[in-house]
Amino acid sequence: MTDTKIRILVVDDHPLFREGVARSLSGQPDFEVCGEGASAEDAVRLDRAMKPDVVLLDLSMPGGGHSALAAIRDQSPDAKVLVLTASEDDDDVLRALKSGARGYVLKGVGAAALVEVVRGAMNGESYVSPTLAARILTELRTEGPRSPERAEETTDPLQTLTRREEEILRLVASGNSNKEVARRIDLQEKTIKHHMTRILQKLNVRNRTEAAILLKESRKA
């Protein structure tokens, strides 16, 4: 009789965090960490080569976690992808779940809880970190198709920002560093950097100074 282990791929661009997760999971008798990667390219390549049962995927890494998630779901529809990230952004959560992620787990999770999430995913269960679940459920319930009139209303790039992104941009425009913003709104500095990357992309600007100018100009209008 042979035991079938749950084969897990861990992808995160922070070596210490990734190795810690892999070590914690490898300690379980029914788990096997079959690969580790640090980028979206690694994630897609290792998923294709290793065919893991479960992929633990960060969002903030070279190449982008969202693109890796889409590619993995396309080439391995049976793989259970669990996003393991610092981002608490509503857009990230909704986008990941709509793209087929089986769960959305914040990096503050304990090892024992993560083990249960992985086992639950293999049993067909979905998971969203409790601090996000109620908020996201409300978003999903109230979300509806946009009318053409509403779509026209959101041509201003500032209107594409989430409430959290608007809050962060206002603080940055007031001269706060990422570290100061993180302290003001009780988030990790890495999370603020992740938000700022998304803000710059949405506003189509090159840096935080241009983003701040765009915000100030909109207030004058």
FIKOLZA-1660 file (N, C-alpha, C; in steps of 0.1 Angstrom, whole numbers, plus 5000, padded with zeros to 4 digits):
% residues 221
   i   px   py   pz ch aa at
   1 5009 4988 5000  A  M  N
   1 5000 5000 5000  A  M CA
   1 5009 5012 5000  A  M  C
   2 5006 5022 4991  A  T  N
   2 5014 5034 4991  A  T CA
   2 5006 5046 4995  A  T  C
   3 5012 5055 5002  A  D  N
   3 5005 5067 5007  A  D CA
   3 5006 5078 4996  A  D  C
   4 4995 5084 4993  A  T  N
   4 4995 5095 4983  A  T CA
   4 4996 5108 4991  A  T  C
   5 5007 5116 4988  A  K  N
   5 5009 5128 4995  A  K CA
   5 5003 5140 4987  A  K  C
   6 4999 5151 4993  A  I  N
   6 4995 5163 4987  A  I CA
   6 5008 5170 4982  A  I  C
   7 5009 5172 4969  A  R  N
   7 5021 5178 4964  A  R CA
   7 5019 5193 4963  A  R  C
   8 5028 5201 4968  A  I  N
   8 5026 5216 4970  A  I CA
   8 5038 5223 4963  A  I  C
   9 5034 5234 4956  A  L  N
   9 5044 5243 4950  A  L CA
   9 5042 5256 4958  A  L  C
  10 5054 5262 4962  A  V  N
  10 5054 5274 4970  A  V CA
  10 5061 5285 4962  A  V  C
  11 5054 5296 4958  A  V  N
  11 5060 5307 4950  A  V CA
  11 5059 5320 4957  A  V  C
  12 5071 5326 4961  A  D  N
  12 5071 5338 4968  A  D CA
  12 5086 5344 4966  A  D  C
  13 5087 5357 4963  A  D  N
  13 5100 5362 4960  A  D CA
  13 5108 5366 4973  A  D  C
  14 5103 5363 4985  A  H  N
  14 5111 5365 4997  A  H CA
  14 5116 5352 5002  A  H  C
  15 5129 5349 5000  A  P  N
  15 5134 5336 5003  A  P CA
  15 5131 5331 5017  A  P  C
  16 5133 5340 5027  A  L  N
  16 5131 5335 5041  A  L CA
  16 5117 5331 5044  A  L  C
  17 5108 5339 5039  A  F  N
  17 5093 5336 5040  A  F CA
  17 5090 5323 5033  A  F  C
  18 5094 5322 5021  A  R  N
  18 5091 5310 5012  A  R CA
  18 5097 5298 5019  A  R  C
  19 5109 5298 5023  A  E  N
  19 5116 5287 5029  A  E CA
  19 5109 5283 5042  A  E  C
  20 5104 5293 5050  A  G  N
  20 5097 5290 5062  A  G CA
  20 5084 5283 5060  A  G  C
  21 5077 5287 5050  A  V  N
  21 5064 5281 5046  A  V CA
  21 5066 5267 5041  A  V  C
  22 5077 5265 5033  A  A  N
  22 5080 5252 5028  A  A CA
  22 5084 5242 5039  A  A  C
  23 5091 5247 5049  A  R  N
  23 5096 5239 5060  A  R CA
  23 5084 5235 5069  A  R  C
  24 5075 5244 5071  A  S  N
  24 5063 5241 5079  A  S CA
  24 5054 5231 5073  A  S  C
  25 5052 5232 5060  A  L  N
  25 5044 5223 5053  A  L CA
  25 5050 5209 5051  A  L  C
  26 5063 5209 5049  A  S  N
  26 5070 5196 5047  A  S CA
  26 5070 5188 5060  A  S  C
  27 5068 5194 5071  A  G  N
  27 5067 5187 5084  A  G CA
  27 5055 5178 5086  A  G  C
  28 5045 5180 5076  A  Q  N
  28 5033 5172 5077  A  Q CA
  28 5034 5159 5070  A  Q  C
  29 5030 5148 5076  A  P  N
  29 5032 5135 5070  A  P CA
  29 5025 5133 5056  A  P  C
  30 5015 5140 5054  A  D  N
  30 5007 5139 5041  A  D CA
  30 5010 5150 5031  A  D  C
  31 5021 5158 5034  A  F  N
  31 5024 5169 5025  A  F CA
  31 5038 5166 5018  A  F  C
  32 5040 5170 5006  A  E  N
  32 5053 5170 5000  A  E CA
  32 5054 5184 4992  A  E  C
  33 5064 5192 4996  A  V  N
  33 5067 5204 4988  A  V CA
  33 5076 5200 4977  A  V  C
  34 5070 5200 4965  A  C  N
  34 5076 5195 4953  A  C CA
  34 5084 5206 4945  A  C  C
  35 5083 5218 4949  A  G  N
  35 5090 5229 4942  A  G CA
  35 5088 5242 4949  A  G  C
  36 5098 5251 4946  A  E  N
  36 5098 5265 4951  A  E CA
  36 5102 5274 4940  A  E  C
  37 5095 5286 4940  A  G  N
  37 5099 5296 4929  A  G CA
  37 5098 5310 4935  A  G  C
  38 5102 5320 4927  A  A  N
  38 5103 5334 4932  A  A CA
  38 5097 5344 4922  A  A  C
  39 5090 5339 4911  A  S  N
  39 5084 5348 4902  A  S CA
  39 5073 5342 4895  A  S  C
  40 5065 5350 4887  A  A  N
  40 5054 5345 4879  A  A CA
  40 5059 5334 4869  A  A  C
  41 5070 5337 4863  A  E  N
  41 5076 5328 4853  A  E CA
  41 5079 5314 4860  A  E  C
  42 5085 5315 4872  A  D  N
  42 5088 5303 4880  A  D CA
  42 5075 5295 4882  A  D  C
  43 5065 5302 4887  A  A  N
  43 5052 5296 4890  A  A CA
  43 5046 5288 4879  A  A  C
  44 5046 5294 4867  A  V  N
  44 5040 5288 4855  A  V CA
  44 5049 5276 4851  A  V  C
  45 5062 5278 4851  A  R  N
  45 5071 5268 4846  A  R CA
  45 5071 5256 4855  A  R  C
  46 5071 5258 4868  A  L  N
  46 5072 5247 4878  A  L CA
  46 5058 5240 4879  A  L  C
  47 5047 5247 4877  A  D  N
  47 5034 5241 4877  A  D CA
  47 5033 5231 4865  A  D  C
  48 5038 5236 4854  A  R  N
  48 5038 5227 4842  A  R CA
  48 5047 5215 4843  A  R  C
  49 5058 5217 4850  A  A  N
  49 5068 5206 4851  A  A CA
  49 5064 5196 4862  A  A  C
  50 5060 5202 4874  A  M  N
  50 5058 5194 4886  A  M CA
  50 5043 5189 4887  A  M  C
  51 5034 5195 4881  A  K  N
  51 5020 5192 4883  A  K CA
  51 5016 5190 4897  A  K  C
  52 5018 5201 4905  A  P  N
  52 5014 5200 4920  A  P CA
  52 4999 5199 4922  A  P  C
  53 4995 5195 4933  A  D  N
  53 4980 5195 4937  A  D CA
  53 4976 5209 4941  A  D  C
  54 4985 5215 4948  A  V  N
  54 4982 5228 4954  A  V CA
  54 4994 5238 4951  A  V  C
  55 4990 5250 4947  A  V  N
  55 5000 5261 4945  A  V CA
  55 4997 5272 4955  A  V  C
  56 5008 5275 4963  A  L  N
  56 5007 5287 4972  A  L CA
  56 5014 5298 4964  A  L  C
  57 5007 5309 4962  A  L  N
  57 5011 5319 4952  A  L CA
  57 5010 5333 4958  A  L  C
  58 5022 5341 4959  A  D  N
  58 5021 5354 4963  A  D CA
  58 5016 5363 4951  A  D  C
  59 5011 5375 4954  A  L  N
  59 5007 5384 4944  A  L CA
  59 5018 5394 4940  A  L  C
  60 5026 5399 4950  A  S  N
  60 5036 5409 4948  A  S CA
  60 5049 5402 4945  A  S  C
  61 5052 5400 4933  A  M  N
  61 5065 5393 4929  A  M CA
  61 5068 5396 4914  A  M  C
  62 5080 5395 4909  A  P  N
  62 5083 5397 4895  A  P CA
  62 5073 5390 4886  A  P  C
  63 5068 5397 4877  A  G  N
  63 5058 5391 4867  A  G CA
  63 5044 5392 4871  A  G  C
  64 5042 5394 4884  A  G  N
  64 5028 5396 4890  A  G CA
  64 5021 5383 4892  A  G  C
  65 5016 5381 4905  A  G  N
  65 5009 5369 4909  A  G CA
  65 4996 5367 4901  A  G  C
  66 4989 5378 4897  A  H  N
  66 4976 5376 4890  A  H CA
  66 4978 5370 4877  A  H  C
  67 4989 5374 4870  A  S  N
  67 4991 5368 4856  A  S CA
  67 4995 5353 4858  A  S  C
  68 5003 5350 4869  A  A  N
  68 5007 5336 4871  A  A CA
  68 4994 5328 4874  A  A  C
  69 4985 5333 4882  A  L  N
  69 4973 5326 4886  A  L CA
  69 4965 5323 4873  A  L  C
  70 4963 5333 4864  A  A  N
  70 4956 5331 4852  A  A CA
  70 4962 5320 4843  A  A  C
  71 4975 5320 4842  A  A  N
  71 4982 5311 4834  A  A CA
  71 4981 5296 4840  A  A  C
  72 4983 5295 4853  A  I  N
  72 4982 5282 4859  A  I CA
  72 4968 5276 4858  A  I  C
  73 4958 5285 4860  A  R  N
  73 4944 5280 4858  A  R CA
  73 4941 5275 4844  A  R  C
  74 4948 5282 4835  A  D  N
  74 4946 5278 4821  A  D CA
  74 4953 5265 4817  A  D  C
  75 4965 5263 4822  A  Q  N
  75 4972 5251 4818  A  Q CA
  75 4970 5239 4828  A  Q  C
  76 4965 5242 4840  A  S  N
  76 4963 5231 4850  A  S CA
  76 4949 5234 4857  A  S  C
  77 4938 5232 4851  A  P  N
  77 4925 5236 4856  A  P CA
  77 4922 5228 4869  A  P  C
  78 4929 5217 4872  A  D  N
  78 4926 5209 4884  A  D CA
  78 4934 5214 4896  A  D  C
  79 4944 5222 4893  A  A  N
  79 4953 5226 4904  A  A CA
  79 4945 5236 4914  A  A  C
  80 4947 5234 4927  A  K  N
  80 4941 5243 4937  A  K CA
  80 4951 5254 4940  A  K  C
  81 4948 5266 4935  A  V  N
  81 4957 5277 4937  A  V CA
  81 4952 5285 4950  A  V  C
  82 4961 5287 4959  A  L  N
  82 4958 5295 4971  A  L CA
  82 4967 5307 4971  A  L  C
  83 4961 5319 4971  A  V  N
  83 4969 5331 4971  A  V CA
  83 4973 5333 4986  A  V  C
  84 4986 5335 4988  A  L  N
  84 4992 5338 5001  A  L CA
  84 4999 5351 5000  A  L  C
  85 4993 5361 5005  A  T  N
  85 4998 5375 5002  A  T CA
  85 4997 5384 5014  A  T  C
  86 5003 5396 5013  A  A  N
  86 5002 5407 5023  A  A CA
  86 4991 5416 5019  A  A  C
  87 4986 5415 5006  A  S  N
  87 4976 5425 5001  A  S CA
  87 4962 5423 5007  A  S  C
  88 4957 5433 5013  A  E  N
  88 4943 5433 5018  A  E CA
  88 4934 5441 5009  A  E  C
  89 4938 5444 4997  A  D  N
  89 4931 5452 4987  A  D CA
  89 4919 5444 4982  A  D  C
  90 4907 5451 4983  A  D  N
  90 4895 5444 4978  A  D CA
  90 4896 5440 4963  A  D  C
  91 4902 5448 4955  A  D  N
  91 4903 5445 4941  A  D CA
  91 4911 5432 4939  A  D  C
  92 4922 5431 4947  A  D  N
  92 4931 5419 4946  A  D CA
  92 4923 5407 4950  A  D  C
  93 4916 5408 4961  A  V  N
  93 4908 5396 4965  A  V CA
  93 4898 5392 4955  A  V  C
  94 4890 5401 4950  A  L  N
  94 4879 5398 4941  A  L CA
  94 4885 5393 4927  A  L  C
  95 4896 5399 4923  A  R  N
  95 4902 5395 4910  A  R CA
  95 4907 5381 4911  A  R  C
  96 4914 5378 4923  A  A  N
  96 4920 5364 4925  A  A CA
  96 4909 5354 4925  A  A  C
  97 4898 5356 4933  A  L  N
  97 4887 5347 4934  A  L CA
  97 4880 5345 4920  A  L  C
  98 4878 5355 4913  A  K  N
  98 4871 5354 4900  A  K CA
  98 4880 5347 4890  A  K  C
  99 4893 5348 4892  A  S  N
  99 4903 5341 4883  A  S CA
  99 4904 5326 4886  A  S  C
 100 4898 5322 4897  A  G  N
 100 4898 5308 4900  A  G CA
 100 4906 5303 4912  A  G  C
 101 4911 5313 4920  A  A  N
 101 4918 5310 4932  A  A CA
 101 4909 5302 4942  A  A  C
 102 4914 5292 4948  A  R  N
 102 4906 5284 4957  A  R CA
 102 4905 5291 4971  A  R  C
 103 4915 5299 4974  A  G  N
 103 4915 5306 4987  A  G CA
 103 4924 5319 4986  A  G  C
 104 4922 5328 4996  A  Y  N
 104 4929 5340 4997  A  Y CA
 104 4933 5341 5011  A  Y  C
 105 4946 5340 5014  A  V  N
 105 4952 5338 5027  A  V CA
 105 4961 5350 5030  A  V  C
 106 4960 5357 5041  A  L  N
 106 4969 5367 5045  A  L CA
 106 4981 5362 5051  A  L  C
 107 4993 5368 5050  A  K  N
 107 5005 5363 5054  A  K CA
 107 5007 5362 5069  A  K  C
 108 4998 5368 5077  A  G  N
 108 4999 5367 5091  A  G CA
 108 4994 5353 5096  A  G  C
 109 4989 5345 5088  A  V  N
 109 4983 5332 5092  A  V CA
 109 4994 5323 5098  A  V  C
 110 4989 5315 5108  A  G  N
 110 4998 5306 5115  A  G CA
 110 5000 5293 5107  A  G  C
 111 5011 5286 5110  A  A  N
 111 5014 5274 5103  A  A CA
 111 5003 5264 5104  A  A  C
 112 4997 5262 5116  A  A  N
 112 4987 5252 5118  A  A CA
 112 4974 5255 5109  A  A  C
 113 4971 5268 5109  A  A  N
 113 4959 5273 5101  A  A CA
 113 4962 5271 5086  A  A  C
 114 4974 5274 5082  A  L  N
 114 4977 5272 5068  A  L CA
 114 4976 5257 5064  A  L  C
 115 4981 5249 5072  A  V  N
 115 4980 5234 5069  A  V CA
 115 4965 5230 5067  A  V  C
 116 4956 5235 5076  A  E  N
 116 4942 5232 5075  A  E CA
 116 4936 5238 5062  A  E  C
 117 4941 5250 5058  A  V  N
 117 4936 5256 5045  A  V CA
 117 4939 5247 5033  A  V  C
 118 4952 5242 5033  A  V  N
 118 4957 5234 5022  A  V CA
 118 4948 5221 5022  A  V  C
 119 4946 5215 5033  A  R  N
 119 4938 5203 5034  A  R CA
 119 4924 5205 5029  A  R  C
 120 4919 5217 5034  A  G  N
 120 4905 5220 5030  A  G CA
 120 4904 5222 5015  A  G  C
 121 4914 5228 5009  A  A  N
 121 4914 5230 4994  A  A CA
 121 4913 5217 4987  A  A  C
 122 4921 5207 4992  A  M  N
 122 4921 5194 4986  A  M CA
 122 4907 5187 4987  A  M  C
 123 4899 5191 4997  A  N  N
 123 4886 5186 4999  A  N CA
 123 4875 5194 4993  A  N  C
 124 4879 5203 4984  A  G  N
 124 4869 5211 4977  A  G CA
 124 4864 5223 4984  A  G  C
 125 4871 5227 4995  A  E  N
 125 4867 5239 5003  A  E CA
 125 4874 5251 4998  A  E  C
 126 4867 5263 5000  A  S  N
 126 4873 5276 4997  A  S CA
 126 4876 5283 5010  A  S  C
 127 4885 5293 5009  A  Y  N
 127 4889 5300 5021  A  Y CA
 127 4892 5314 5018  A  Y  C
 128 4887 5323 5026  A  V  N
 128 4892 5337 5026  A  V CA
 128 4894 5341 5040  A  V  C
 129 4906 5348 5043  A  S  N
 129 4909 5352 5056  A  S CA
 129 4898 5359 5063  A  S  C
 130 4895 5356 5075  A  P  N
 130 4883 5361 5082  A  P CA
 130 4882 5376 5082  A  P  C
 131 4894 5383 5083  A  T  N
 131 4893 5398 5083  A  T CA
 131 4888 5404 5070  A  T  C
 132 4889 5396 5059  A  L  N
 132 4884 5401 5046  A  L CA
 132 4871 5395 5042  A  L  C
 133 4867 5384 5047  A  A  N
 133 4855 5376 5042  A  A CA
 133 4842 5384 5042  A  A  C
 134 4839 5391 5053  A  A  N
 134 4826 5398 5054  A  A CA
 134 4826 5409 5044  A  A  C
 135 4837 5416 5043  A  R  N
 135 4838 5428 5034  A  R CA
 135 4836 5423 5019  A  R  C
 136 4843 5412 5016  A  I  N
 136 4843 5408 5002  A  I CA
 136 4829 5402 4999  A  I  C
 137 4822 5395 5008  A  L  N
 137 4809 5390 5006  A  L CA
 137 4800 5402 5003  A  L  C
 138 4801 5413 5010  A  T  N
 138 4792 5425 5007  A  T CA
 138 4795 5430 4993  A  T  C
 139 4808 5430 4989  A  E  N
 139 4811 5435 4976  A  E CA
 139 4805 5426 4965  A  E  C
 140 4806 5413 4967  A  L  N
 140 4801 5404 4957  A  L CA
 140 4785 5405 4956  A  L  C
 141 4779 5407 4967  A  R  N
 141 4764 5408 4967  A  R CA
 141 4759 5421 4960  A  R  C
 142 4767 5432 4962  A  T  N
 142 4762 5445 4957  A  T CA
 142 4768 5447 4943  A  T  C
 143 4777 5439 4938  A  E  N
 143 4783 5442 4925  A  E CA
 143 4773 5438 4914  A  E  C
 144 4772 5446 4904  A  G  N
 144 4763 5443 4893  A  G CA
 144 4769 5448 4880  A  G  C
 145 4763 5445 4869  A  P  N
 145 4768 5449 4856  A  P CA
 145 4768 5464 4854  A  P  C
 146 4778 5470 4848  A  R  N
 146 4778 5484 4846  A  R CA
 146 4770 5488 4834  A  R  C
 147 4762 5499 4836  A  S  N
 147 4755 5504 4824  A  S CA
 147 4765 5513 4816  A  S  C
 148 4763 5515 4804  A  P  N
 148 4771 5524 4796  A  P CA
 148 4773 5538 4802  A  P  C
 149 4763 5543 4808  A  E  N
 149 4764 5556 4815  A  E CA
 149 4774 5555 4826  A  E  C
 150 4773 5545 4834  A  R  N
 150 4782 5544 4846  A  R CA
 150 4797 5542 4841  A  R  C
 151 4798 5534 4830  A  A  N
 151 4812 5532 4825  A  A CA
 151 4818 5546 4821  A  A  C
 152 4810 5554 4815  A  E  N
 152 4815 5567 4811  A  E CA
 152 4819 5576 4823  A  E  C
 153 4812 5574 4834  A  E  N
 153 4815 5582 4846  A  E CA
 153 4828 5578 4851  A  E  C
 154 4834 5567 4848  A  T  N
 154 4846 5562 4855  A  T CA
 154 4858 5564 4845  A  T  C
 155 4857 5573 4835  A  T  N
 155 4868 5576 4827  A  T CA
 155 4879 5583 4834  A  T  C
 156 4876 5591 4844  A  D  N
 156 4886 5597 4853  A  D CA
 156 4894 5586 4860  A  D  C
 157 4908 5585 4857  A  P  N
 157 4915 5574 4863  A  P CA
 157 4915 5574 4879  A  P  C
 158 4913 5586 4885  A  L  N
 158 4912 5586 4899  A  L CA
 158 4900 5578 4904  A  L  C
 159 4889 5577 4896  A  Q  N
 159 4877 5570 4900  A  Q CA
 159 4879 5555 4900  A  Q  C
 160 4890 5551 4894  A  T  N
 160 4893 5536 4894  A  T CA
 160 4899 5531 4906  A  T  C
 161 4904 5541 4915  A  L  N
 161 4910 5537 4927  A  L CA
 161 4900 5532 4938  A  L  C
 162 4904 5522 4946  A  T  N
 162 4896 5517 4957  A  T CA
 162 4897 5527 4968  A  T  C
 163 4888 5526 4978  A  R  N
 163 4888 5535 4990  A  R CA
 163 4902 5534 4997  A  R  C
 164 4908 5523 4998  A  R  N
 164 4921 5521 5004  A  R CA
 164 4931 5528 4996  A  R  C
 165 4931 5527 4983  A  E  N
 165 4941 5533 4974  A  E CA
 165 4940 5548 4975  A  E  C
 166 4927 5553 4975  A  E  N
 166 4925 5568 4977  A  E CA
 166 4931 5573 4990  A  E  C
 167 4929 5566 5000  A  E  N
 167 4934 5570 5013  A  E CA
 167 4949 5570 5013  A  E  C
 168 4956 5560 5007  A  I  N
 168 4970 5559 5007  A  I CA
 168 4976 5571 4998  A  I  C
 169 4969 5573 4987  A  L  N
 169 4974 5584 4978  A  L CA
 169 4973 5597 4984  A  L  C
 170 4962 5600 4992  A  R  N
 170 4961 5613 4999  A  R CA
 170 4972 5614 5009  A  R  C
 171 4976 5604 5016  A  L  N
 171 4986 5605 5026  A  L CA
 171 5000 5607 5019  A  L  C
 172 5002 5600 5008  A  V  N
 172 5014 5602 5000  A  V CA
 172 5015 5616 4995  A  V  C
 173 5004 5621 4990  A  A  N
 173 5004 5635 4985  A  A CA
 173 5006 5645 4995  A  A  C
 174 5004 5641 5008  A  S  N
 174 5007 5650 5019  A  S CA
 174 5021 5650 5024  A  S  C
 175 5029 5642 5017  A  G  N
 175 5043 5641 5020  A  G CA
 175 5048 5630 5029  A  G  C
 176 5039 5620 5031  A  N  N
 176 5043 5609 5040  A  N CA
 176 5050 5598 5032  A  N  C
 177 5060 5592 5038  A  S  N
 177 5068 5581 5032  A  S CA
 177 5059 5568 5033  A  S  C
 178 5063 5557 5026  A  N  N
 178 5056 5545 5027  A  N CA
 178 5056 5540 5042  A  N  C
 179 5067 5541 5049  A  K  N
 179 5068 5537 5063  A  K CA
 179 5058 5545 5071  A  K  C
 180 5057 5558 5069  A  E  N
 180 5048 5567 5077  A  E CA
 180 5033 5563 5073  A  E  C
 181 5030 5561 5061  A  V  N
 181 5017 5557 5057  A  V CA
 181 5013 5544 5064  A  V  C
 182 5022 5534 5063  A  A  N
 182 5020 5521 5069  A  A CA
 182 5016 5523 5084  A  A  C
 183 5024 5531 5091  A  R  N
 183 5022 5534 5105  A  R CA
 183 5008 5541 5108  A  R  C
 184 5005 5550 5099  A  R  N
 184 4992 5557 5101  A  R CA
 184 4980 5549 5099  A  R  C
 185 4980 5539 5090  A  I  N
 185 4968 5531 5088  A  I CA
 185 4970 5517 5092  A  I  C
 186 4980 5514 5099  A  D  N
 186 4982 5501 5106  A  D CA
 186 4983 5490 5095  A  D  C
 187 4992 5491 5085  A  L  N
 187 4995 5481 5076  A  L CA
 187 5010 5479 5075  A  L  C
 188 5014 5468 5068  A  Q  N
 188 5028 5466 5066  A  Q CA
 188 5034 5475 5055  A  Q  C
 189 5046 5479 5056  A  E  N
 189 5052 5488 5046  A  E CA
 189 5052 5481 5032  A  E  C
 190 5054 5468 5032  A  K  N
 190 5054 5460 5019  A  K CA
 190 5040 5461 5013  A  K  C
 191 5029 5461 5021  A  T  N
 191 5016 5463 5016  A  T CA
 191 5014 5476 5010  A  T  C
 192 5019 5487 5016  A  I  N
 192 5018 5500 5011  A  I CA
 192 5025 5501 4997  A  I  C
 193 5037 5495 4996  A  K  N
 193 5044 5495 4983  A  K CA
 193 5036 5488 4972  A  K  C
 194 5030 5477 4976  A  H  N
 194 5021 5470 4967  A  H CA
 194 5010 5479 4962  A  H  C
 195 5003 5486 4971  A  H  N
 195 4992 5495 4968  A  H CA
 195 4997 5506 4958  A  H  C
 196 5009 5511 4962  A  M  N
 196 5014 5522 4953  A  M CA
 196 5017 5518 4939  A  M  C
 197 5022 5505 4938  A  T  N
 197 5024 5500 4924  A  T CA
 197 5011 5500 4916  A  T  C
 198 5001 5495 4923  A  R  N
 198 4988 5494 4916  A  R CA
 198 4982 5509 4913  A  R  C
 199 4984 5518 4922  A  I  N
 199 4980 5532 4920  A  I CA
 199 4987 5538 4908  A  I  C
 200 5000 5536 4907  A  L  N
 200 5007 5542 4896  A  L CA
 200 5002 5535 4882  A  L  C
 201 5000 5522 4883  A  Q  N
 201 4995 5516 4871  A  Q CA
 201 4981 5521 4867  A  Q  C
 202 4972 5522 4876  A  K  N
 202 4959 5527 4873  A  K CA
 202 4959 5541 4868  A  K  C
 203 4967 5550 4874  A  L  N
 203 4968 5564 4870  A  L CA
 203 4976 5566 4858  A  L  C
 204 4984 5556 4854  A  N  N
 204 4993 5557 4842  A  N CA
 204 5003 5568 4844  A  N  C
 205 5009 5568 4856  A  V  N
 205 5020 5578 4859  A  V CA
 205 5032 5570 4862  A  V  C
 206 5044 5577 4862  A  R  N
 206 5057 5571 4864  A  R CA
 206 5061 5570 4878  A  R  C
 207 5056 5579 4887  A  N  N
 207 5061 5579 4901  A  N CA
 207 5051 5585 4910  A  N  C
 208 5054 5585 4923  A  R  N
 208 5045 5590 4933  A  R CA
 208 5043 5605 4932  A  R  C
 209 5053 5612 4927  A  T  N
 209 5052 5627 4926  A  T CA
 209 5041 5630 4916  A  T  C
 210 5042 5623 4904  A  E  N
 210 5032 5626 4894  A  E CA
 210 5018 5622 4898  A  E  C
 211 5017 5611 4906  A  A  N
 211 5004 5607 4912  A  A CA
 211 4998 5618 4921  A  A  C
 212 5007 5623 4930  A  A  N
 212 5003 5634 4939  A  A CA
 212 4998 5646 4932  A  A  C
 213 5006 5650 4921  A  I  N
 213 5002 5661 4913  A  I CA
 213 4988 5659 4907  A  I  C
 214 4986 5647 4901  A  L  N
 214 4973 5644 4895  A  L CA
 214 4962 5646 4905  A  L  C
 215 4964 5641 4918  A  L  N
 215 4954 5642 4928  A  L CA
 215 4951 5657 4931  A  L  C
 216 4962 5665 4933  A  K  N
 216 4960 5679 4936  A  K CA
 216 4953 5686 4925  A  K  C
 217 4956 5683 4912  A  E  N
 217 4949 5690 4901  A  E CA
 217 4935 5687 4901  A  E  C
 218 4931 5674 4905  A  S  N
 218 4917 5670 4904  A  S CA
 218 4909 5678 4915  A  S  C
 219 4916 5681 4926  A  R  N
 219 4909 5689 4936  A  R CA
 219 4906 5703 4932  A  R  C
 220 4914 5708 4923  A  K  N
 220 4912 5722 4918  A  K CA
 220 4901 5723 4908  A  K  C
 221 4898 5712 4901  A  A  N
 221 4888 5712 4891  A  A CA
 221 4874 5714 4896  A  A  C
% end
